[in-house]
Amino acid sequence: MSQDVRDLKEFAAAPSEAAGRVSTMASGLVGSEILKIAADIRELVRGGVEVCNLTVGDFDPAQFPIPKALEQGIIQALASGHTNYPPSNGLLELRESVARFYARELGLGYTTDSVLIAGGGRPSIYAAYRALVNAGDVVAYPVPSWNNNHYCHMLGATSLPIVCGVESSFLPTREAVLAVLPKARLLCLNSPLNPTGTAFEKDALLGICEAIVEENHRRERAGERPLYLLFDHIYWMLTFDGVEHHTPPGLVPEMARWTVFVDGISKAFAATGVRVGWAVGPVDVITRMSSTLGHVGAWAPRAEQLATVAMLDDVAAIADYHANFKAGVIARLRRLYTGLQALREEGLAVDAISPMGAIYLTVRVHPFGKSTPNGKPLENNEDVRKYLLDAARVAVVPFQAFGTGDAGQGWFRLSVGAVSEQEIADALPRVAAALRALK
């Protein structure tokens, strides 16, 4: 039966800035800088302009499909009727599979009680913050890094950024961490790092872990709350050219008392939309994280969980998939890196850090003090970003989107997950021409 439709648009369009309409937290939450950049790209694409989009931390399935075994496993699980709620902490079969996976691939022996399944990595990060951090507690994290400033805002925590530079590959040193440890409740690290694609060397991470153990022994003697480490290594299977991935408990076993891992299939299997992630850590912390996510309902779908069980246990299938997948990622990163280094050798204002892992390349484009052909001065990263998009049809993300707060150094993240090698090859001459055209 049809009925009259009431026009409510006028009422629903209440002023967004009206006092008291949303919470203080929500009103102060800053939107994603990357999403704003995406709007610029969409406008160009709608106008028929082809853009080499190096902004998205995602994979184009046409370039990088998920493993066939994972796809078929999901289809079969759905066909078998696995469409109801999973347990809030994840299927036992998957938690067992993750424990086996960590033992086999990382040499880390955990029980299933240390494993929590969630709908990707983000719910695990949020749950760790919720389980460990009170309002006003200090959270230390390197900048650039991904989203820690926003999680701190949502919890009312006190942000303590550790500013990192190119001399340490944008990763914190032991000395830098030592300066913040006495103040912090939580230290957040990510390796390989989003946005830079750089990874901790063994001695650097070992030094940080030894400092955390020493700090926590001091706190135990003083009766103080411990310091925890949130270690996001969701890109750990994507390391290249002899780069070895290291974990805190793998280097210092006692770190298992205070380390919460964030991980999942999103990046290692190009399965960002499948939404299967996990946290691994101390049982008491994992239990409270599970309680938090149980109330939020942030679990991974049952069918996808079942398919992930089979995939993680299939060593040969993983090796076969990564043989092509990782080769495709590193080929794109190398093409981009070598092309930009050639421009640098030509004398243009570009540079790049050799890729170590993930799907990102750290690039510096710094023609500051010059002007575009139409006379606009290039004074900061945003000016350069817009110029590259307009003049070279290349989209990049400036480091200030990752908490640096410094818009004038010329550092950018370039992501290769959604482009082909040919798109990169075609884009490099356009970048060169755009930089040569500057006055």
Secondary structure, DSSP 8 states (H G I E B T S, - for coil): --------HHHHT--TT-TTSS-HHHHH----HHHHHHHHHHHHHHTT---EE---SS--TTTS---HHHHHHHHHHHHTT--S---TT--HHHHHHHHHHHHHHH-----GGGEEEESSHHHHHHHHHHHH--TT-EEEEEES-SSHHHHHHHHT-EEEEEE--GGGTT---HHHHHHHGGG-SEEEEESS-TTT-----HHHHHHHHHHHHHHHHHHHHHT----EEEEE-TTTT-B-TT-----HHHHSGGGGGTEEEEEESTTTTT-TTT--EEEE--HHHHHHHHHHHHHHT----HHHHHHHHHHHH-HHHHHHHHHHHHHHHHHHHHHHHHHHHHHHHTT-SEEE----BTTEEEEEE--TT-B-TTS-B--SHHHHHHHIIIII-EE-EEGGGGT----SS-EEEEE-TT--HHHHHHHHHHHHHHHHT--
